[in-house]
Amino acid sequence: MFIHSQDILLTPIEYLKGVGPYKAELLRKEVAISTFGDMLQFYPFRYVDRSTVMQIGQIQEDGVMVQLVGRITFAEVLGVGRGKRLVGNLKDSTGMIELVWFQGISFIEKVIEGGGNFLVYGKAVRFNGYLTITHPEIEKLDTVSPDELPAFMPVYSSTEKLRSKWLSGRNFVKLIQQLFLQIKEKDIRENLPPSVIQQHRLLSRYQAVKNIHFPEDNLLLQASMHRLKFEELFVHQIGICKLKLNRQFIHGYQFLKVGDAFNTFYKQHLPFELTNDQKEVLREIRLDTQTGKQMNRLLQGDVGSGKTIVALLCMLLAIDNDFQACLMAPTEILAQQHFIGIKDLLIEMDIEVGFLTGKVKAKERRSLLEKLECGEMKILIGTHALIEDNVIFKNLGLCIIDEQHRFGVAQRAKLWKKNELPPHILVMTATPIPRTLAMTSYGDLDVSVIKNLPPGRKPISTVHRPEIHRAKVMEFIKHEIDQGRQAYIVYPLIEESEKLDYENLYAGYEQVKQFFPEQTYHIAMVHGKQKPEERESNMKSFVQGKAHIMVATTVIEVGVNVPNASVMLIESAERFGLSQLHQLRGRVGRGADKSYCILLTTHKITAVGKLRMHTMVTETSGFAIAEKDLELRGPGEIDGTRQSGGSDLKLADIIKDVNLMELTRHVAIDLLQKDPYLESEENSSLKSFLMTRKDKEVWSRIS
């Protein structure tokens, strides 16, 4: 909200002419408009461009959005119950089109009562030979001729309750026109520094707000949109960059030497040559940990890119500087895999590695905790059990968190308090972060990327097959197994229909047994509802090569490493998101053999589903897939604990406006480097504005 103390924009909305107490309460409840300032930020969601008004006789294409002006010559309520509908005919000099409403019938009847000219907007389709628009937007033009309408008329969203009380989109136009009669240009003050406005040739804030509601022409509308989006994203990035700047004042432990542990492992036990990306990430981490400031770094890398070996080398660096290190994973399976892998890598070195989950027996736990507290145990790997109060380190210097998005903020924060100064933090994710989210949800972290896979990893062939090809798919899997390899068959699991999903899983398991008789093939089943002992036993049989096929839910999405598995069959693949499909695909292709991912779908899938399948078949880069996934799903709710101000974006779209966000990030960084506490006169209006916001605690040091 762009308001300043003692500002007219703080005036309660009931004092706007035409509102009053009753409508004010409705506006507060329905669309969160409480003040004049809120009303100013209630932006139109589209505009009626007079140049696009069509005549009914001009409609040629089916399914096209049209804007029409005409008279309603007939209207009648037909049917009863769920079939009840209001049907009307709109007529102009060139023809007639049918209008149909299934909801809000009583309100529409009031709108069209008495006839007259109407402005109608909606999708025109041909049904039984007739042109029809279902649930069109409709506005009565009263006594105004269509030729007298403004070039651009704003259209505001409303709700059923507001419309029933005569607060439709057209009424909002009148209210906002009245608002501009009550406020002056000086009331809409600038938040951006003059130099930023001048350098980027932005409209004044008053011009932008005025023209976003009542644009004089399309050029001014676009310029207003650009100015207001720029401001939203700039303020958003200022908050994130300030958090990052504040970290410069958080003291951390110094890792000044590279000693015996690191060098011995690197020279004698490293199983393969590091890629250039891995070496660069290690260099960045070494520089971070030498500064005396706390490291807070995100390491992102595609599935199989070699993040774990980087994590181990970082832990050895901590040990060389007389610190302990821990690695926390979201699931017991993943934690155990890290433990086994790291323990095997360090088997010839005198470094004790501990493993802690909620299932570790009391006697073993006591021994482990004693070794940890006295410093005998240098590395601890486990689940969220690591954050329990009785887990006391002698000198914890490095925390590594795998797949951090699966932990809550409060859980992660407990690790920071395991030493006098906060330990260095390395966050790892195998889900590549799109550029958009890297500047928002993760914007306060330094980012390292491992882009290239280690040498020897063969590309995975991905194909999409409809259900009718199931028999051929199973024959292919049988051929791979007969060649000595193994296969995953994964079923979706959606919480909303959990019972049904498990029924589908068991039905799928029985179906797989029909293709692969138990006398010849061993099939293991793994899912989250099994008893831990049974799940681990079945998982172990597959890992050890005793089971030919693993039938599973997405419990195996992260953390299972079976180099001999060459086929990943994903059932009902249209029910998975792109990032999840890519994670599952990454379970194969880990050995020397050629590997395959088969996406099996029902015959009828949505256009979005088809686009997902096409993306998976044609794209191998996890980063490109993550960008497409975000584009298809939308940004959702940005995690407010990782950044500031995300929910205040009313116009900007972090996906569509990613280039503008990148620009505003550079502007914000440049400004804060010159004036970190916004103490100059130039930045006083920005500082004043930031102190009025809900995230003002970020700015507590500059007040």
KELODREN-176548 format. One record per residue (C-alpha): residue in three letters; x, y, z. Coordinates in steps of 0.05 Angstrom, whole numbers, plus 5000, padded with zeros to 4 digits. Layout:
<recs>
ALAXYZ
...
</recs>
This chain:
<recs>
MET500050005000
PHE503150674980
ILE500951095040
HIS504651565085
SER502851755156
GLN497752325163
ASP495852185090
ILE488952255058
LEU490151565029
LEU489251285100
THR482151545101
PRO477150985114
ILE473450785051
GLU466550945081
TYR468251685073
LEU468551624997
LYS462351924967
GLY457651364944
VAL460250844994
GLY457950935066
PRO458550445125
TYR454649865096
LYS458249825029
ALA464849975064
GLU464049345106
LEU462548945043
LEU468749225008
ARG473049045068
LYS470548335071
GLU470048174997
VAL476048524965
ALA480248775024
ILE479049515009
SER479249905074
THR482150575055
PHE482751064998
GLY489650784985
ASP486950084979
MET481750324928
LEU487250654887
GLN490849984884
PHE484649604863
TYR487049584791
PRO482849394730
PHE483948684706
ARG482448874633
TYR480249454591
VAL474649544540
ASP478249784479
ARG472950134436
SER476749954373
THR475449214387
VAL467849234392
MET465248754338
GLN458648684304
ILE455248014312
GLY455247884237
GLN462947944237
ILE463947334282
GLN467146794240
GLU471646384285
ASP468945904337
GLY471345994409
VAL473946704400
MET473247244455
VAL468747794430
GLN466148464454
LEU459248664429
VAL454249234437
GLY446849104426
ARG439849064455
ILE437048464492
THR430548294456
PHE428647674496
ALA430347384564
GLU427246784601
VAL428946314658
LEU428645584634
GLY429344924670
VAL429444744744
GLY434544524795
ARG441544434767
GLY438844544697
LYS436045234713
ARG438845774667
LEU437346474642
VAL437246524566
GLY437247184529
ASN438147434458
LEU442848014442
LYS441448354376
ASP444948884335
SER444049124263
THR447948524235
GLY445147934273
MET443347594339
ILE447147174390
GLU444546764449
LEU446946924520
VAL446546394575
TRP447546444650
PHE447345854699
GLN449446254760
GLY447646944788
ILE441046914751
SER437247384798
PHE442747914793
ILE443047874717
GLU435447944714
LYS436048604752
VAL441648844706
ILE437748724641
GLU431048954670
GLY428149514628
GLY432249364566
GLY436949864534
ASN443949804504
PHE448749304534
LEU456249184529
VAL457548434528
TYR464248064532
GLY465547314528
LYS467346704486
ALA462846604425
VAL461745874406
ARG457045534357
PHE452245054391
ASN446944684350
GLY447945194294
TYR447045804339
LEU452146294364
THR452346284440
ILE456246614497
THR455846264565
HIS456646704627
PRO458547344590
GLU460547974627
ILE455048474616
GLU454549224629
LYS448549664617
LEU450450284577
ASP444550684605
THR443051274561
VAL450251334536
SER451351194462
PRO456950684448
ASP460251234406
GLU460751674468
LEU464551164511
PRO471851304529
ALA477150974485
PHE479250524543
MET474250344596
PRO476949974658
VAL473749324679
TYR474349134752
SER473348464784
SER467548384831
THR464147834872
GLU457147554872
LYS455647894938
LEU458348574915
ARG454448534850
SER448048374887
LYS449049024926
TRP450249434863
LEU457849424868
SER459249134800
GLY465349304757
ARG461649894726
ASN460150174795
PHE467550124813
VAL468950584754
LYS464351114785
LEU467451034855
ILE474551104829
GLN472551704787
GLN469752004851
LEU476151834888
PHE480252234838
LEU475752834852
GLN477452784926
ILE485052694922
LYS490353144892
GLU496652994853
LYS500853154915
ASP497252604954
ILE500152054910
ARG507352154931
GLU513551854901
ASN516851244933
LEU522451154884
PRO528751584887
PRO528752134834
SER535151854802
VAL531851184790
ILE525651504759
GLN530051934714
GLN535051394695
HIS529650894675
ARG524951414645
LEU519051234689
LEU512451604692
SER511051984756
ARG507151574806
TYR501052014799
GLN501051944723
ALA501851194729
VAL496151104778
LYS491551574741
ASN492851244674
ILE492350534698
HIS485250684718
PHE483351154662
PRO488551104606
GLU488451644554
ASP491351164502
ASN494850494497
LEU501850784501
LEU500251124568
LEU497050484593
GLN503350084578
ALA507850614608
SER503550614671
MET503749864676
HIS511349874668
ARG512250414722
LEU507850064774
LYS510849374760
PHE517849664765
GLU516149964833
GLU513049314859
LEU519048894838
PHE524149414860
VAL521249464930
HIS520848704932
GLN528248644912
ILE530449194961
GLY527648765018
ILE531148134994
CYS537748484980
LYS537548815048
LEU536948135081
LYS542947915042
LEU546748545062
ASN545148435135
ARG548847765132
GLN555248155124
PHE554548325198
ILE553547595221
HIS560247335246
GLY562146625229
TYR567846135240
GLN574046175197
PHE576545575159
LEU583545825144
LYS587245185126
VAL586744595080
GLY589744025120
ASP590943275123
ALA583643045119
PHE582043435056
ASN588743315021
THR589142565037
PHE582142435011
TYR583042884950
LYS589642564929
GLN588641834950
HIS581241664956
LEU577342114908
PRO573641614864
PHE573642054801
GLU576442704774
LEU572243294795
THR568743694740
ASN570544424729
ASP563744614760
GLN565244214823
LYS572044534829
GLU569045224821
VAL563845094875
LEU569244854923
ARG573245494908
GLU567045924924
ILE565845554989
ARG573145605010
LEU572946354999
ASP566446415038
THR569046035098
GLN575446445103
THR572147125112
GLY569947075184
LYS562747175162
GLN557446625162
MET556846275096
ASN549646195071
ARG550245855004
LEU545345474959
LEU548444914918
GLN543944704862
GLY545444164813
ASP541643684769
VAL540342974789
GLY546942594790
SER551343214782
GLY555843034841
LYS553543494898
THR554942964951
ILE562342924937
VAL562743684942
ALA559043645009
LEU563943125035
LEU570043545015
CYS566944145052
MET566043705114
LEU573343505110
LEU575244235105
ALA571344355170
ILE574943775204
ASP581744055182
ASN579944695220
ASP577944305284
PHE570444355272
GLN565043825266
ALA560143775208
CYS553043505200
LEU548643325141
MET541043335150
ALA536542985099
PRO528842985097
THR527742225096
GLU530941635130
ILE532241305063
LEU536041905036
ALA539742015102
GLN541841285103
GLN544241305032
HIS548541915048
PHE551241555110
ILE553040915072
GLY556041295014
ILE560241765056
LYS562441215104
ASP564740785046
LEU568641375016
LEU572141495083
ILE573140755100
GLU580740805096
MET581141455135
ASP580841525211
ILE574441945212
GLU568341705251
VAL561641825217
GLY555241775258
PHE548141635236
LEU542141895276
THR534741825263
GLY528741745309
LYS529540985304
VAL536540925332
LYS536240495395
ALA537340825463
LYS543940495479
GLU546840645411
ARG544141355415
ARG547441485483
SER554241255456
LEU553441685394
LEU551542305433
GLU557342225481
LYS562342175422
LEU559142775390
GLU559443215453
CYS566743045467
GLY568743165394
GLU570742445379
MET565442405325
LYS567042895269
ILE561242785221
LEU553942665238
ILE548842475184
GLY541342405197
THR534242655193
HIS530843205233
ALA533042815295
LEU539443235289
ILE535743855314
GLU533443545380
ASP535843925442
ASN539843335469
VAL544143305406
ILE550043715430
PHE556243835387
LYS563044015416
ASN564544495359
LEU559644495300
GLY562444905243
LEU558544675181
CYS551344475169
ILE549344165103
ILE541944105088
ASP539643665030
GLU533143804994
GLN532044395042
HIS525044555016
ARG522543945054
PHE524344245121
GLY520644795157
VAL524145445173
ALA523745325248
GLN526844625240
ARG532744905200
ALA533745485248
LYS535045005306
LEU541444775273
TRP544045485272
LYS543945485349
LYS548344875359
ASN554545315371
GLU556245995399
LEU556746295330
PRO552246045275
PRO555645495234
HIS556645575159
ILE550645345119
LEU550644965054
VAL543744825026
MET543444304970
THR537844154922
ALA537143674863
THR531044074840
PRO534044614797
ILE531645304818
PRO528745724761
ARG531946404751
THR525446714776
LEU525546364844
ALA533046454850
MET531547204854
THR525647134902
SER525146534948
TYR532646424948
GLY534747144935
ASP538347235002
LEU542946644990
ASP549246614949
VAL548246114894
SER552945594866
VAL551045154807
ILE553744484782
LYS551244474710
ASN555243904679
LEU554543174697
PRO560742764714
PRO563942404655
GLY561141724639
ARG553841884653
LYS549941674591
PRO543742074569
ILE537041754586
SER532241614528
THR525341864546
VAL519041654508
HIS511541774517
ARG506841194506
PRO499241154512
GLU495840604553
ILE494340184491
HIS501840054484
ARG502439754554
ALA503839044529
LYS509639284485
VAL512339694543
MET512339084588
GLU515738664535
PHE521239184531
ILE522139174607
LYS522438414605
HIS527938454552
GLU532038934596
ILE531238474657
ASP533237874615
GLN539638264599
GLY541138284674
ARG538238974689
GLN532739224736
ALA526639684729
TYR522440174770
ILE514940224760
VAL512340844796
TYR505141024811
PRO502541724830
LEU500341884900
ILE495742474911
GLU493842604984
GLU486742824968
SER485142124944
GLU490141724985
LYS485741114995
LEU484141064922
ASP491441164903
TYR493640584946
GLU488240154915
ASN491040344847
LEU498040174870
TYR495939484893
ALA491839384830
GLY498039584790
TYR502339104830
GLU497538534812
GLN497638744739
VAL505238754738
LYS505338044766
GLN501037824707
PHE506538054659
PHE512237814704
PRO510437144737
GLU512937064808
GLN516136394791
THR521136764746
TYR521337474770
HIS522037784839
ILE517838424848
ALA518838874909
MET513539384929
VAL515240024967
HIS510540564993
GLY509741035051
LYS504240645087
GLN508540025097
LYS511739875164
PRO518840155162
GLU521939465170
GLU518039195110
ARG519539805067
GLU526939785083
SER527239035070
ASN523939115002
MET528339704985
LYS534439315005
SER532638714962
PHE532239174901
VAL538739554918
GLN542338884926
GLY539638634859
LYS535338084888
ALA528838404862
HIS528138514787
ILE522639044792
MET520839564844
VAL513539774843
ALA513140414884
THR510041084898
THR514241724895
VAL517541514960
ILE523441344915
GLU523542034881
VAL529742244919
GLY535441844947
VAL535241134917
ASN541640974879
VAL541540324840
PRO546540354782
ASN543839694753
ALA536839984743
SER536040174670
VAL528440294662
MET523840794697
LEU516540684679
ILE512041234705
GLU504641044707
SER499341594697
ALA505042064681
GLU500142624666
ARG498742664741
PHE505842874757
GLY509043564754
LEU515043664709
SER520143734764
GLN517643094797
LEU518042714730
HIS525142954722
GLN527042744792
LEU524142044779
ARG527741994713
GLY534242144750
ARG533641484788
VAL536141124726
GLY542241264682
ARG546941174741
GLY550840574714
ALA554540394651
ASP548440144613
LYS543840534568
SER537640754607
TYR530440914590
CYS524641314620
ILE517641124595
LEU511841594608
LEU505441194605
THR498941594603
THR491541494591
HIS489141604520
LYS485742274537
ILE490242784570
THR489643534575
ALA493444034532
VAL497844194592
GLY499043444602
LYS501243374530
LEU505843964537
ARG509043644599
MET510142984561
HIS513143354502
THR517743754548
MET520243114582
VAL521442754516
THR525243344483
GLU528743664543
THR534243374586
SER536543994624
GLY533544014694
PHE534244774693
ALA530144844629
ILE524944354657
ALA524444744722
GLU523145394683
LYS517645054643
ASP514744744705
LEU514245414740
GLU511145714677
LEU505745174675
ARG504345154750
GLY505045894765
PRO509146154823
GLY504145974877
GLU505746264944
ILE512846494952
ASP515546285020
GLY515146915061
THR520446695109
ARG525646695054
GLN524347395027
SER520248015038
GLY514248325005
GLY512347764956
SER504947804972
ASP504748554953
LEU505448404879
LYS498848634849
LEU500948754777
ALA507748434767
ASP508347694750
ILE514847384772
ILE514646914712
LYS512547374656
ASP516347964683
VAL522747594700
ASN527048064658
LEU524148674693
MET525448334760
GLU532648214740
LEU533348954722
THR530349184788
ARG534848714826
HIS541049034795
VAL538149724811
ALA536749524883
ILE543749224893
ASP547049844864
LEU542950304908
LEU544349914972
GLN551749864958
LYS552050624954
ASP547250755012
PRO546050115053
TYR541750465106
LEU538150945059
GLU540751545097
SER541552025038
GLU536252545022
GLU535652224953
ASN533051574986
SER528851885041
SER522151775008
LEU523851034995
LYS526050945067
SER519751285094
PHE515450825051
LEU519150185071
MET518050355144
THR510450345134
ARG510449635107
LYS509248975142
ASP516548765131
LYS519149385167
GLU523148955215
VAL528148865158
TRP529249615163
SER529549665239
ARG536949835236
ILE535850435191
SER530450795230
</recs>
